[in-house]
Amino acid sequence: MDINIGISAEDRKAIADGLSHLLADSYTLYLKTHNFHWNVKGPMFQTLHLLFETQYTELALAVDLVAERIRALGYPAPGTYAEFIRLSSIPEPKGVPSATAMICELVEGQEAVSRTARALLPLVQKVSDEPTADLLTQRMQIHEKNAWMLRSLLED
């Protein structure tokens, strides 16, 4: 059955492709945050362990919302590690970094997801895809707040 939501198939495909990058970045950041939650150590252990858990839990819910929007637009959502590696702008960690390095990597990851969402926003606004615009705006707000919270741990 054809999809007739007022957005052309070409624009829906372009939006789904952009959302696939957002999904890959979000899932990669989820995995990195969960990894750091398991492996953090040092004097900030308790604070970071809890903060990382809060952030990866939020990301676990977010990936579902992004994938469901891709499906609503009529395209399959990527869902394999191979696809996520190909689509993500977030590098995997090397070994087990120090707590401070973990914070820095997660700041970079949060900011990367925000940039990915922001890059797609002009297209969705141009074609009046309000549901996707709303999703992107919410994601940017959350990731920019998370980056700020993480950065604040590095300041005296």
ZIUR-V119500 format. One line per field, one symbol per residue. ss: DSSP state (H for helix, E for strand, C for the rest). psi: psi as a letter, one per 30 degrees, with the letter a starting at -180 (. if undefined). A space follows every 10 residues. Layout:
BEGIN
ss: ???
psi: ???
END
This chain:
BEGIN
ss: CCCCCCCCHH HHHHHHHHHH HHHHHHHHHH HHHHHHHHHC CCCCHHHHHH HHHHHHHHHH HHHHHHHHHH HHCCCCCCCC HHHHHHHCCC CCCCCCCCHH HHHHHHHHHH HHHHHHHHHH HHHHHHCCCH HHHHHHHHHH HHHHHHHHHH HHCCCC
psi: klkiggklee eeeeeeeefe eeeeeeeeee eeeeeeeegk lafgeeeeee eeeeefeeee eeeeeeeeee effglkkkgl eeeeeefkgk llljajllee eeeeeeeeee eeeeeeeeff eeeeeeghie eeeeeeeeee eeeeeeeeee efffl.
END
